[in-house]
Amino acid sequence: MNQLLQDGLNRLFADSSETPDWQQVAAVTSVRNNLSIISGGPGTGKTSTVVRVLALVLEQYKDREKKLQVALAAPTGKAAARLQDSIVSAKEELNVTDEIREAIPEKAQTLHQLLGARRYSSQFKHNADNPVPYDLVVVDEASMVDQALMSKLVEALLEDARLILLGDKDQLASVEAGSVLGDICDMEGNQYSRDYADWLNALSFDISDKFVFNEDKPLTNNITLLTKSYRFSSDSGIARLSKEVNKGDAGRTISLLESADINDITFEDIGDSSQLESLLDEKIPTYFQNILDADTPREAVSKLNQFGILAAHRKGPWGILHLNKVVEKILQAHSLIPKYNQWYSGKPVIINTNDYTLGLFNGDTGVCLPDQNGELKVYFENEGEVRGIAPSRLPNHNTAYALTVHKSQGSEIDEVMLVLPRTVSKVVNRELLYTAITRARNKVIIAGKRSVLKKGIQRKISRSSGLRDYLWS
């Protein structure tokens, strides 16, 4: 195994320059262990690592009679679509045979689809007595998976199946009970047993003694934290801001936001609704016009992610329901949308529930546009295809100019505007702020009061699920 694995590492990580290269460590950990957890912030290469893991594992199984059955899954439809897109593009770049490339699956599904969700029931088709028929299951955005669903997934795996969990341990946990990924990855840095470090070094890794952990813990050798961001340079404002928020350093965070030398992060000190409306008025008309100017529904759907308003609350002052109304008021004032029509060209929507008949899932976003006959349809992209659905057929949904931070998980948005609540709120905490900031590709604007931001940075979620105590105490 070691020679075949070494050859695969040399081919698939030929451009590696980091020492130790944690992506490679994550890859060999996933080959060696039936359970592997890979955690990293935005741009650390979780999905590009896992596609190479799939290639390595498939190479190990190449000469076996039984074909390896692999499933790709995520908690929401949006996250599954992003995982699928990442795998499809990344596998084309791999230095592998055509046989291995073709064996890497492209289709991703929601965890509910994987487990066989049943209507009007909390039970799934697949369970301990009827396991899912896969030898390897990859779950992306694992921080969003609650304790009950993770338990049902693990129970439904074949006895010798491999499970790879990908996610960001510092992101918001699921809305439901438990903080599974955060509890599993309750560590500040990578750490391994002496035997495991020796095995890694035999594969030419440079694992020094500072990464060796002398106490035996259940998952010490199963977890890899990816630390290098390939999306942001270490001196980018977004990268620095997310780190300071994670540390809980309110003073340093606010100083960074107000620094004149950093262009990709900004703090807007606003205290009333007129200031908020003025700030939105600078952004919204241009963003909306860009969607209207799209030549095709596919282009319009992709332009939804050019700008996004995020908020902590759904209801109340400066919650998303209020913000969506403010945005529509601004667009009406600019004569970009009609005053009394519920549906109009350019309206973005987000689906709130799974509808297996229509193939729409919680978190899917679409845009309303006229079809060739002038009839309004809401267009969604799914598995590379864009299709229009009559608004009257949509399951429970919301207008989506503004989203809650929870709903934005699994998204990448060019420019994020995070609107804080008007008063201090328990909902605003370190994990929520970090999650909002790390949705952004190019720019973050935080709008609100310093006091609300400061309190949020100082507040860390504490959930007592028992899992952390079991694994680490």
BELTAFEN-V406435 format. One record per backbone hydrogen bond with DSSP energy under -0.5 kcal/mol. CO is the residue of the C=O (numbers start at 1). NH is the residue of the N-H. If there is no record, write none. Layout:
co->CO nh->NH
co->CO nh->NH
This chain:
co->1 nh->5
co->2 nh->6
co->3 nh->7
co->4 nh->8
co->5 nh->9
co->6 nh->10
co->7 nh->11
co->8 nh->12
co->9 nh->13
co->11 nh->14
co->13 nh->16
co->20 nh->22
co->21 nh->25
co->22 nh->26
co->23 nh->27
co->24 nh->28
co->25 nh->29
co->26 nh->30
co->27 nh->31
co->28 nh->32
co->29 nh->33
co->34 nh->163
co->36 nh->165
co->37 nh->39
co->37 nh->224
co->38 nh->167
co->39 nh->226
co->41 nh->44
co->43 nh->230
co->45 nh->49
co->46 nh->50
co->47 nh->51
co->48 nh->52
co->49 nh->53
co->50 nh->54
co->51 nh->55
co->52 nh->56
co->53 nh->57
co->54 nh->58
co->55 nh->59
co->56 nh->60
co->57 nh->61
co->58 nh->62
co->59 nh->62
co->61 nh->64
co->68 nh->70
co->69 nh->135
co->69 nh->136
co->71 nh->138
co->72 nh->109
co->73 nh->140
co->74 nh->111
co->76 nh->80
co->77 nh->81
co->78 nh->82
co->79 nh->83
co->80 nh->84
co->81 nh->85
co->82 nh->86
co->83 nh->87
co->84 nh->88
co->85 nh->89
co->86 nh->90
co->87 nh->91
co->88 nh->92
co->90 nh->93
co->91 nh->94
co->94 nh->96
co->97 nh->101
co->98 nh->102
co->99 nh->103
co->100 nh->104
co->101 nh->104
co->103 nh->105
co->107 nh->72
co->109 nh->74
co->110 nh->114
co->111 nh->115
co->112 nh->116
co->112 nh->117
co->115 nh->126
co->116 nh->125
co->118 nh->121
co->123 nh->118
co->127 nh->130
co->130 nh->127
co->132 nh->134
co->134 nh->158
co->135 nh->162
co->136 nh->71
co->137 nh->164
co->138 nh->73
co->138 nh->140
co->139 nh->166
co->140 nh->75
co->141 nh->144
co->142 nh->145
co->143 nh->174
co->144 nh->146
co->145 nh->180
co->146 nh->150
co->147 nh->151
co->148 nh->152
co->149 nh->153
co->150 nh->154
co->151 nh->155
co->152 nh->156
co->154 nh->157
co->156 nh->132
co->158 nh->161
co->162 nh->137
co->163 nh->36
co->163 nh->165
co->164 nh->139
co->164 nh->166
co->165 nh->38
co->166 nh->142
co->167 nh->40
co->167 nh->169
co->168 nh->171
co->177 nh->147
co->179 nh->183
co->180 nh->184
co->181 nh->185
co->183 nh->186
co->185 nh->187
co->192 nh->213
co->193 nh->197
co->194 nh->198
co->195 nh->199
co->196 nh->200
co->197 nh->201
co->198 nh->202
co->199 nh->203
co->200 nh->203
co->200 nh->205
co->201 nh->204
co->205 nh->207
co->206 nh->208
co->208 nh->211
co->209 nh->212
co->211 nh->192
co->212 nh->214
co->215 nh->217
co->217 nh->220
co->219 nh->222
co->219 nh->223
co->220 nh->223
co->222 nh->37
co->224 nh->39
co->224 nh->226
co->226 nh->41
co->227 nh->229
co->228 nh->230
co->233 nh->236
co->236 nh->240
co->237 nh->241
co->238 nh->242
co->239 nh->243
co->240 nh->244
co->241 nh->245
co->242 nh->246
co->243 nh->247
co->244 nh->248
co->244 nh->249
co->245 nh->248
co->248 nh->250
co->249 nh->253
co->250 nh->254
co->251 nh->255
co->252 nh->256
co->253 nh->257
co->254 nh->258
co->256 nh->259
co->257 nh->267
co->259 nh->262
co->261 nh->263
co->264 nh->444
co->266 nh->446
co->267 nh->269
co->268 nh->270
co->268 nh->448
co->272 nh->276
co->273 nh->277
co->274 nh->278
co->275 nh->279
co->276 nh->280
co->277 nh->281
co->278 nh->282
co->279 nh->282
co->279 nh->283
co->280 nh->283
co->280 nh->284
co->283 nh->287
co->284 nh->288
co->285 nh->289
co->286 nh->290
co->287 nh->291
co->288 nh->292
co->289 nh->293
co->291 nh->294
co->296 nh->300
co->297 nh->301
co->298 nh->302
co->299 nh->303
co->300 nh->304
co->301 nh->304
co->302 nh->305
co->303 nh->306
co->304 nh->307
co->305 nh->414
co->306 nh->415
co->308 nh->310
co->308 nh->417
co->309 nh->403
co->310 nh->419
co->311 nh->405
co->313 nh->320
co->314 nh->321
co->316 nh->319
co->317 nh->422
co->319 nh->323
co->320 nh->324
co->321 nh->325
co->322 nh->326
co->323 nh->327
co->324 nh->328
co->325 nh->329
co->326 nh->330
co->327 nh->331
co->328 nh->332
co->329 nh->333
co->330 nh->334
co->331 nh->336
co->331 nh->337
co->332 nh->335
co->344 nh->347
co->347 nh->368
co->348 nh->400
co->349 nh->366
co->350 nh->398
co->351 nh->363
co->355 nh->359
co->355 nh->360
co->360 nh->355
co->361 nh->364
co->362 nh->77
co->362 nh->78
co->364 nh->351
co->365 nh->381
co->366 nh->349
co->367 nh->379
co->368 nh->346
co->369 nh->377
co->371 nh->374
co->375 nh->371
co->376 nh->391
co->377 nh->369
co->377 nh->379
co->378 nh->389
co->379 nh->367
co->380 nh->382
co->380 nh->387
co->382 nh->385
co->385 nh->382
co->385 nh->387
co->387 nh->380
co->389 nh->378
co->390 nh->393
co->391 nh->394
co->396 nh->352
co->396 nh->353
co->398 nh->350
co->401 nh->309
co->403 nh->311
co->404 nh->408
co->405 nh->409
co->406 nh->409
co->408 nh->411
co->413 nh->441
co->414 nh->442
co->414 nh->443
co->415 nh->308
co->416 nh->418
co->416 nh->445
co->417 nh->310
co->417 nh->419
co->418 nh->420
co->418 nh->447
co->419 nh->312
co->425 nh->428
co->427 nh->429
co->429 nh->433
co->430 nh->434
co->431 nh->172
co->431 nh->435
co->432 nh->436
co->433 nh->437
co->434 nh->438
co->436 nh->439
co->437 nh->440
co->439 nh->413
co->443 nh->416
co->444 nh->266
co->445 nh->418
co->445 nh->447
co->446 nh->268
co->447 nh->420
co->448 nh->270
co->449 nh->453
co->450 nh->454
co->451 nh->455
co->452 nh->456
co->453 nh->457
co->454 nh->458
co->455 nh->459
co->456 nh->459
co->458 nh->460
co->459 nh->430
co->463 nh->465
co->466 nh->470
co->467 nh->471
co->468 nh->472
co->469 nh->473
co->471 nh->218
